[in-house]
Amino acid sequence: VQLQASGGGLVQPGRSLRLSCAASISIFSINAMGWYRQAPGKQRELVATITSGGKPNYADSVKGRFTISRDNAKNTVYLQMVSLKPEDTAVYYCYASRWDISWGQGTLVTVSS
């Protein structure tokens, strides 16, 4: 499956962004989708996932600030990010899990004043 991520950009601390991940196939067939991020000099970390049944899961660092959702009609998963912090600065990668893992190309989020 091909994934197209979008929505990153430069934002001030405390502001919001919404990332999108559009899949090339129906996401009904995908077990789970979500987002990882990788900050400069750090390992890639899981941010949020959502199952085919719509159950979300979040890293502790983003709980209460990020919301993952899916629009099955648009084959798209979203990551709504509010109250952004400088430590949220990273390249965000969406992924899709079936019998294999597919990755999007990454979208850069920079949180800075």
N, C-alpha and C positions, 0 to 999 in steps of 0.2 A: 504494500500500500504506500502511496506517496502522500506526504504530509506537507502542507504549506503553512508556515507560521508567520504571523504578522502582528503588528500592534505595539512593538517596542518603541522606545524613544527616550528623550531627555525630559525629566520631570523633577520638580522641586520636592523636597521632603514634605510629607503630609498630603501630597496630591495622589491622584488615582490614574491607573492605566488599565486597559483591558486588552489582553492578548487573545488571539484567535488561532485555531489550528484546524485547517480544513483538510479533510481526507478525500482521497480519490475514489473511495468506495463507500458503500453504505456502512455506517458505524454500528449498525445492528450486529454485524458479524465480528466485531472487535471486542475482545474480552474486557480490556481496560485501556483507557487512554489517560494521558496526564502530562505533567511538566516536570522536567528537571532544570536545574540551573547550575552554571559554573562561573564563579567569580574569579578574577585574576589571581593566579597563584594558588588556587584552591581546587579541591576535587569536586567533581560533579555531584550534586545532591538532589534527592527527590524533594519536590515542592508539594505536589498534589496529584492525586489520581482520582479517577471516577470509573466505576465498573459499568458493564453493559446494563446493569439494573439501576444505575444512577446513584450508587452508594459512593460518597466522597471520602477521601482520607487526606490528611494534611500533615506536613511537617510541623513540629511544635513552634518553630520560629515564625510561621505565617498564620497559625490558627487565630481566627477572629479578625483577620485582615484580608485574607485571600479567599475567594470563593470560586470553585470549579463547577462548571455546568456543561451540559451538552444539548445541542439542538439536533435531534435525529433527522429532521426534515432537511436540514442544511448540511448534514454530515460534518458538523463542526463542534469542537470543544472550545470553551472559553475559560480564561482565567481572569477574573475580576480582582484587581489589586487596589486596595485602598490604604490610606495611612502609610504610604511608602516611606521607607527609611534608607539612608545611604547604604546600609549593609545589604539591601535588596539588589544593589547593583550587580548585574551578571548578564551573561548570555543565557537566555531561556530557550530550552529545547522541548518541543512536544514529542511524544512517542505514542505508539500504538502497539498493543500486545495481542498477538493471536498465537500461532505456533512459533512465531518469531517476533522479533522486535524491530519496528521501523521507526526511523527518526526524521524529524523535520530539520530544516537547515539552521535553526537558531535565530533568535531575534534579541537584539541588545536592549537592555533596560538600564538606564543610567539615572540614578537618583542623586541629585546634587543641587545645591543652591548657587 
